Amino acid sequence: MIKKYALKIFLFCILLSMQSCQHILDQAEEQRAQENFTSEFMGYYSGNYTGGMSGSLTVNVKRCKCRSN
């Protein structure tokens, strides 16, 4: 009887550790996906504006080299 419970606990621990490993792998894949992400808004934008004020505007949207935790 004790062997039966020990086997169940052992199998439960193995399944639990496999789930934990899968979670770690999923997190690593998500991190790689975020690092390789390229926005469709990246680029160089420039133009003129008028209205109450007038002038020119230049915007350069680049990939961020910073890391957030």
Biopython code that builds the backbone (N, CA, C, O; Angstrom):
import numpy as np
from Bio.PDB.StructureBuilder import StructureBuilder

atoms = [
    (1, "MET", "N", (0.828, -1.188, 0.000)),
    (1, "MET", "CA", (0.000, 0.000, 0.000)),
    (1, "MET", "C", (0.878, 1.258, 0.000)),
    (1, "MET", "O", (0.599, 2.209, -0.730)),
    (2, "ILE", "N", (1.916, 1.261, 0.802)),
    (2, "ILE", "CA", (2.812, 2.420, 0.847)),
    (2, "ILE", "C", (3.526, 2.581, -0.487)),
    (2, "ILE", "O", (3.763, 3.700, -0.941)),
    (3, "LYS", "N", (3.868, 1.454, -1.113)),
    (3, "LYS", "CA", (4.525, 1.509, -2.416)),
    (3, "LYS", "C", (3.612, 2.163, -3.452)),
    (3, "LYS", "O", (4.079, 2.893, -4.326)),
    (4, "LYS", "N", (2.325, 1.900, -3.351)),
    (4, "LYS", "CA", (1.352, 2.462, -4.292)),
    (4, "LYS", "C", (1.312, 3.990, -4.166)),
    (4, "LYS", "O", (1.295, 4.700, -5.171)),
    (5, "TYR", "N", (1.298, 4.487, -2.928)),
    (5, "TYR", "CA", (1.298, 5.937, -2.707)),
    (5, "TYR", "C", (2.624, 6.561, -3.116)),
    (5, "TYR", "O", (2.657, 7.655, -3.679)),
    (6, "ALA", "N", (3.715, 5.861, -2.829)),
    (6, "ALA", "CA", (5.036, 6.367, -3.210)),
    (6, "ALA", "C", (5.135, 6.477, -4.724)),
    (6, "ALA", "O", (5.678, 7.456, -5.236)),
    (7, "LEU", "N", (4.620, 5.493, -5.448)),
    (7, "LEU", "CA", (4.639, 5.532, -6.912)),
    (7, "LEU", "C", (3.800, 6.695, -7.434)),
    (7, "LEU", "O", (4.208, 7.388, -8.366)),
    (8, "LYS", "N", (2.631, 6.911, -6.837)),
    (8, "LYS", "CA", (1.778, 8.027, -7.257)),
    (8, "LYS", "C", (2.471, 9.367, -6.997)),
    (8, "LYS", "O", (2.428, 10.264, -7.838)),
    (9, "ILE", "N", (3.097, 9.497, -5.854)),
    (9, "ILE", "CA", (3.815, 10.746, -5.538)),
    (9, "ILE", "C", (4.982, 10.932, -6.487)),
    (9, "ILE", "O", (5.228, 12.043, -6.956)),
    (10, "PHE", "N", (5.703, 9.862, -6.776)),
    (10, "PHE", "CA", (6.829, 9.930, -7.708)),
    (10, "PHE", "C", (6.360, 10.370, -9.094)),
    (10, "PHE", "O", (6.965, 11.259, -9.693)),
    (11, "LEU", "N", (5.306, 9.771, -9.604)),
    (11, "LEU", "CA", (4.769, 10.147, -10.920)),
    (11, "LEU", "C", (4.261, 11.587, -10.921)),
    (11, "LEU", "O", (4.435, 12.311, -11.901)),
    (12, "PHE", "N", (3.642, 11.993, -9.835)),
    (12, "PHE", "CA", (3.178, 13.377, -9.735)),
    (12, "PHE", "C", (4.359, 14.351, -9.795)),
    (12, "PHE", "O", (4.288, 15.378, -10.470)),
    (13, "CYS", "N", (5.433, 14.026, -9.094)),
    (13, "CYS", "CA", (6.621, 14.896, -9.101)),
    (13, "CYS", "C", (7.246, 14.981, -10.489)),
    (13, "CYS", "O", (7.688, 16.051, -10.909)),
    (14, "ILE", "N", (7.283, 13.869, -11.193)),
    (14, "ILE", "CA", (7.822, 13.873, -12.560)),
    (14, "ILE", "C", (6.959, 14.750, -13.462)),
    (14, "ILE", "O", (7.481, 15.564, -14.224)),
    (15, "LEU", "N", (5.655, 14.588, -13.379)),
    (15, "LEU", "CA", (4.757, 15.411, -14.204)),
    (15, "LEU", "C", (4.882, 16.885, -13.851)),
    (15, "LEU", "O", (4.850, 17.741, -14.735)),
    (16, "LEU", "N", (5.021, 17.183, -12.585)),
    (16, "LEU", "CA", (5.170, 18.563, -12.148)),
    (16, "LEU", "C", (6.465, 19.171, -12.683)),
    (16, "LEU", "O", (6.480, 20.322, -13.118)),
    (17, "SER", "N", (7.540, 18.406, -12.649)),
    (17, "SER", "CA", (8.816, 18.932, -13.146)),
    (17, "SER", "C", (8.772, 19.121, -14.657)),
    (17, "SER", "O", (9.370, 20.062, -15.178)),
    (18, "MET", "N", (8.077, 18.244, -15.365)),
    (18, "MET", "CA", (7.943, 18.416, -16.816)),
    (18, "MET", "C", (7.158, 19.680, -17.136)),
    (18, "MET", "O", (7.493, 20.393, -18.082)),
    (19, "GLN", "N", (6.137, 19.960, -16.374)),
    (19, "GLN", "CA", (5.350, 21.169, -16.571)),
    (19, "GLN", "C", (6.214, 22.400, -16.319)),
    (19, "GLN", "O", (6.121, 23.385, -17.052)),
    (20, "SER", "N", (7.053, 22.349, -15.286)),
    (20, "SER", "CA", (7.921, 23.477, -14.965)),
    (20, "SER", "C", (8.917, 23.719, -16.090)),
    (20, "SER", "O", (9.182, 24.866, -16.450)),
    (21, "CYS", "N", (9.465, 22.651, -16.644)),
    (21, "CYS", "CA", (10.416, 22.793, -17.756)),
    (21, "CYS", "C", (9.727, 23.413, -18.967)),
    (21, "CYS", "O", (10.299, 24.272, -19.638)),
    (22, "GLN", "N", (8.513, 22.984, -19.241)),
    (22, "GLN", "CA", (7.775, 23.541, -20.370)),
    (22, "GLN", "C", (7.514, 25.026, -20.159)),
    (22, "GLN", "O", (7.576, 25.806, -21.110)),
    (23, "HIS", "N", (7.228, 25.421, -18.941)),
    (23, "HIS", "CA", (7.001, 26.833, -18.629)),
    (23, "HIS", "C", (8.275, 27.646, -18.884)),
    (23, "HIS", "O", (8.208, 28.742, -19.441)),
    (24, "ILE", "N", (9.413, 27.121, -18.487)),
    (24, "ILE", "CA", (10.688, 27.807, -18.721)),
    (24, "ILE", "C", (10.957, 27.932, -20.213)),
    (24, "ILE", "O", (11.384, 28.988, -20.678)),
    (25, "LEU", "N", (10.712, 26.867, -20.967)),
    (25, "LEU", "CA", (10.905, 26.914, -22.416)),
    (25, "LEU", "C", (9.967, 27.918, -23.074)),
    (25, "LEU", "O", (10.360, 28.632, -23.996)),
    (26, "ASP", "N", (8.729, 27.971, -22.599)),
    (26, "ASP", "CA", (7.767, 28.935, -23.143)),
    (26, "ASP", "C", (8.215, 30.372, -22.882)),
    (26, "ASP", "O", (8.088, 31.236, -23.750)),
    (27, "GLN", "N", (8.738, 30.619, -21.683)),
    (27, "GLN", "CA", (9.224, 31.963, -21.357)),
    (27, "GLN", "C", (10.409, 32.344, -22.231)),
    (27, "GLN", "O", (10.498, 33.486, -22.685)),
    (28, "ALA", "N", (11.323, 31.406, -22.476)),
    (28, "ALA", "CA", (12.480, 31.678, -23.326)),
    (28, "ALA", "C", (12.040, 31.986, -24.752)),
    (28, "ALA", "O", (12.586, 32.890, -25.385)),
    (29, "GLU", "N", (11.073, 31.255, -25.257)),
    (29, "GLU", "CA", (10.567, 31.504, -26.609)),
    (29, "GLU", "C", (9.881, 32.867, -26.696)),
    (29, "GLU", "O", (10.038, 33.578, -27.689)),
    (30, "GLU", "N", (9.131, 33.228, -25.673)),
    (30, "GLU", "CA", (8.482, 34.550, -25.643)),
    (30, "GLU", "C", (9.518, 35.661, -25.634)),
    (30, "GLU", "O", (9.344, 36.679, -26.305)),
    (31, "GLN", "N", (10.597, 35.475, -24.877)),
    (31, "GLN", "CA", (11.671, 36.477, -24.828)),
    (31, "GLN", "C", (12.325, 36.638, -26.199)),
    (31, "GLN", "O", (12.584, 37.761, -26.632)),
    (32, "ARG", "N", (12.594, 35.521, -26.887)),
    (32, "ARG", "CA", (13.188, 35.593, -28.228)),
    (32, "ARG", "C", (12.246, 36.294, -29.192)),
    (32, "ARG", "O", (12.691, 37.077, -30.032)),
    (33, "ALA", "N", (10.955, 36.026, -29.085)),
    (33, "ALA", "CA", (9.978, 36.670, -29.970)),
    (33, "ALA", "C", (9.949, 38.175, -29.739)),
    (33, "ALA", "O", (9.852, 38.946, -30.694)),
    (34, "GLN", "N", (10.032, 38.600, -28.482)),
    (34, "GLN", "CA", (10.033, 40.038, -28.191)),
    (34, "GLN", "C", (11.308, 40.696, -28.699)),
    (34, "GLN", "O", (11.263, 41.825, -29.187)),
    (35, "GLU", "N", (12.446, 40.011, -28.592)),
    (35, "GLU", "CA", (13.710, 40.581, -29.061)),
    (35, "GLU", "C", (13.728, 40.714, -30.576)),
    (35, "GLU", "O", (14.357, 41.633, -31.099)),
    (36, "ASN", "N", (13.057, 39.823, -31.292)),
    (36, "ASN", "CA", (13.060, 39.841, -32.754)),
    (36, "ASN", "C", (11.905, 40.633, -33.345)),
    (36, "ASN", "O", (11.779, 40.715, -34.567)),
    (37, "PHE", "N", (11.060, 41.217, -32.503)),
    (37, "PHE", "CA", (9.890, 41.939, -32.977)),
    (37, "PHE", "C", (10.303, 43.196, -33.742)),
    (37, "PHE", "O", (11.164, 43.950, -33.288)),
    (38, "THR", "N", (9.698, 43.413, -34.880)),
    (38, "THR", "CA", (9.915, 44.612, -35.678)),
    (38, "THR", "C", (8.561, 45.275, -35.911)),
    (38, "THR", "O", (7.649, 44.662, -36.465)),
    (39, "SER", "N", (8.439, 46.518, -35.489)),
    (39, "SER", "CA", (7.179, 47.237, -35.627)),
    (39, "SER", "C", (7.004, 47.745, -37.056)),
    (39, "SER", "O", (7.972, 48.117, -37.719)),
    (40, "GLU", "N", (5.779, 47.754, -37.507)),
    (40, "GLU", "CA", (5.497, 48.309, -38.833)),
    (40, "GLU", "C", (5.626, 49.834, -38.859)),
    (40, "GLU", "O", (5.592, 50.438, -39.930)),
    (41, "PHE", "N", (5.773, 50.457, -37.689)),
    (41, "PHE", "CA", (5.893, 51.908, -37.617)),
    (41, "PHE", "C", (7.342, 52.377, -37.645)),
    (41, "PHE", "O", (7.592, 53.583, -37.635)),
    (42, "MET", "N", (8.302, 51.458, -37.679)),
    (42, "MET", "CA", (9.704, 51.857, -37.722)),
    (42, "MET", "C", (9.977, 52.560, -39.044)),
    (42, "MET", "O", (9.481, 52.159, -40.096)),
    (43, "GLY", "N", (10.769, 53.607, -38.965)),
    (43, "GLY", "CA", (11.121, 54.324, -40.179)),
    (43, "GLY", "C", (11.388, 55.788, -39.908)),
    (43, "GLY", "O", (11.405, 56.236, -38.761)),
    (44, "TYR", "N", (11.597, 56.523, -40.983)),
    (44, "TYR", "CA", (11.917, 57.941, -40.923)),
    (44, "TYR", "C", (10.727, 58.711, -41.485)),
    (44, "TYR", "O", (10.319, 58.489, -42.625)),
    (45, "TYR", "N", (10.181, 59.602, -40.691)),
    (45, "TYR", "CA", (9.023, 60.397, -41.096)),
    (45, "TYR", "C", (9.394, 61.867, -41.022)),
    (45, "TYR", "O", (10.001, 62.312, -40.048)),
    (46, "SER", "N", (9.032, 62.618, -42.048)),
    (46, "SER", "CA", (9.255, 64.066, -42.008)),
    (46, "SER", "C", (8.140, 64.757, -42.776)),
    (46, "SER", "O", (7.539, 64.185, -43.685)),
    (47, "GLY", "N", (7.879, 65.994, -42.390)),
    (47, "GLY", "CA", (6.840, 66.750, -43.061)),
    (47, "GLY", "C", (6.716, 68.146, -42.489)),
    (47, "GLY", "O", (7.403, 68.509, -41.535)),
    (48, "ASN", "N", (5.848, 68.905, -43.075)),
    (48, "ASN", "CA", (5.587, 70.283, -42.656)),
    (48, "ASN", "C", (4.184, 70.357, -42.076)),
    (48, "ASN", "O", (3.301, 69.584, -42.447)),
    (49, "TYR", "N", (3.994, 71.285, -41.174)),
    (49, "TYR", "CA", (2.668, 71.495, -40.614)),
    (49, "TYR", "C", (2.370, 72.981, -40.582)),
    (49, "TYR", "O", (3.271, 73.815, -40.489)),
    (50, "THR", "N", (1.084, 73.294, -40.660)),
    (50, "THR", "CA", (0.629, 74.682, -40.613)),
    (50, "THR", "C", (-0.599, 74.745, -39.729)),
    (50, "THR", "O", (-1.192, 73.721, -39.389)),
    (51, "GLY", "N", (-0.964, 75.930, -39.370)),
    (51, "GLY", "CA", (-2.118, 76.143, -38.501)),
    (51, "GLY", "C", (-1.818, 77.349, -37.638)),
    (51, "GLY", "O", (-1.336, 78.359, -38.151)),
    (52, "GLY", "N", (-2.085, 77.278, -36.346)),
    (52, "GLY", "CA", (-1.740, 78.352, -35.429)),
    (52, "GLY", "C", (-0.239, 78.589, -35.430)),
    (52, "GLY", "O", (0.219, 79.710, -35.206)),
    (53, "MET", "N", (0.502, 77.568, -35.673)),
    (53, "MET", "CA", (1.956, 77.633, -35.814)),
    (53, "MET", "C", (2.310, 76.849, -37.066)),
    (53, "MET", "O", (1.498, 76.065, -37.557)),
    (54, "SER", "N", (3.477, 77.046, -37.570)),
    (54, "SER", "CA", (3.908, 76.274, -38.729)),
    (54, "SER", "C", (5.368, 75.884, -38.534)),
    (54, "SER", "O", (6.104, 76.518, -37.779)),
    (55, "GLY", "N", (5.757, 74.849, -39.218)),
    (55, "GLY", "CA", (7.132, 74.394, -39.108)),
    (55, "GLY", "C", (7.293, 73.039, -39.754)),
    (55, "GLY", "O", (6.454, 72.595, -40.538)),
    (56, "SER", "N", (8.368, 72.404, -39.416)),
    (56, "SER", "CA", (8.609, 71.064, -39.947)),
    (56, "SER", "C", (8.823, 70.109, -38.776)),
    (56, "SER", "O", (9.249, 70.495, -37.688)),
    (57, "LEU", "N", (8.513, 68.875, -39.047)),
    (57, "LEU", "CA", (8.623, 67.853, -38.026)),
    (57, "LEU", "C", (9.364, 66.659, -38.622)),
    (57, "LEU", "O", (9.062, 66.220, -39.732)),
    (58, "THR", "N", (10.317, 66.149, -37.886)),
    (58, "THR", "CA", (11.061, 64.961, -38.307)),
    (58, "THR", "C", (11.037, 63.952, -37.163)),
    (58, "THR", "O", (11.364, 64.283, -36.023)),
    (59, "VAL", "N", (10.648, 62.728, -37.477)),
    (59, "VAL", "CA", (10.582, 61.661, -36.482)),
    (59, "VAL", "C", (11.304, 60.443, -37.050)),
    (59, "VAL", "O", (11.046, 60.027, -38.179)),
    (60, "ASN", "N", (12.206, 59.879, -36.257)),
    (60, "ASN", "CA", (12.912, 58.673, -36.654)),
    (60, "ASN", "C", (12.587, 57.595, -35.623)),
    (60, "ASN", "O", (13.047, 57.667, -34.483)),
    (61, "VAL", "N", (11.805, 56.605, -36.015)),
    (61, "VAL", "CA", (11.391, 55.534, -35.118)),
    (61, "VAL", "C", (12.346, 54.362, -35.321)),
    (61, "VAL", "O", (12.401, 53.769, -36.398)),
    (62, "LYS", "N", (13.103, 54.036, -34.261)),
    (62, "LYS", "CA", (14.101, 52.985, -34.330)),
    (62, "LYS", "C", (13.778, 51.877, -33.350)),
    (62, "LYS", "O", (12.899, 52.001, -32.498)),
    (63, "ARG", "N", (14.494, 50.824, -33.495)),
    (63, "ARG", "CA", (14.381, 49.701, -32.567)),
    (63, "ARG", "C", (15.098, 50.053, -31.277)),
    (63, "ARG", "O", (16.219, 50.563, -31.300)),
    (64, "CYS", "N", (14.461, 49.783, -30.166)),
    (64, "CYS", "CA", (15.032, 50.067, -28.862)),
    (64, "CYS", "C", (16.048, 49.000, -28.502)),
    (64, "CYS", "O", (15.749, 47.809, -28.595)),
    (65, "LYS", "N", (17.240, 49.402, -28.094)),
    (65, "LYS", "CA", (18.282, 48.456, -27.677)),
    (65, "LYS", "C", (18.224, 48.194, -26.183)),
    (65, "LYS", "O", (19.038, 47.439, -25.651)),
    (66, "CYS", "N", (17.267, 48.813, -25.501)),
    (66, "CYS", "CA", (17.171, 48.640, -24.056)),
    (66, "CYS", "C", (16.469, 47.343, -23.724)),
    (66, "CYS", "O", (15.736, 46.792, -24.546)),
    (67, "ARG", "N", (16.693, 46.863, -22.530)),
    (67, "ARG", "CA", (16.042, 45.649, -22.040)),
    (67, "ARG", "C", (15.179, 45.998, -20.863)),
    (67, "ARG", "O", (15.604, 46.722, -19.962)),
    (68, "SER", "N", (13.972, 45.487, -20.863)),
    (68, "SER", "CA", (13.093, 45.693, -19.717)),
    (68, "SER", "C", (12.866, 44.356, -19.045)),
    (68, "SER", "O", (12.789, 43.320, -19.705)),
    (69, "ASN", "N", (12.759, 44.388, -17.736)),
    (69, "ASN", "CA", (12.554, 43.149, -16.981)),
    (69, "ASN", "C", (11.122, 43.024, -16.572)),
    (69, "ASN", "O", (10.748, 42.045, -15.927)),
]
sb = StructureBuilder()
sb.init_structure("model")
sb.init_model(0)
sb.init_chain("A")
sb.init_seg("    ")
for serial, (resi, resn, name, xyz) in enumerate(atoms, 1):
    if name == "N":
        sb.init_residue(resn, " ", resi, " ")
    sb.init_atom(name, np.array(xyz, "f"), 0.0, 1.0, " ", f" {name:<3s}", serial, name[0])
structure = sb.get_structure()
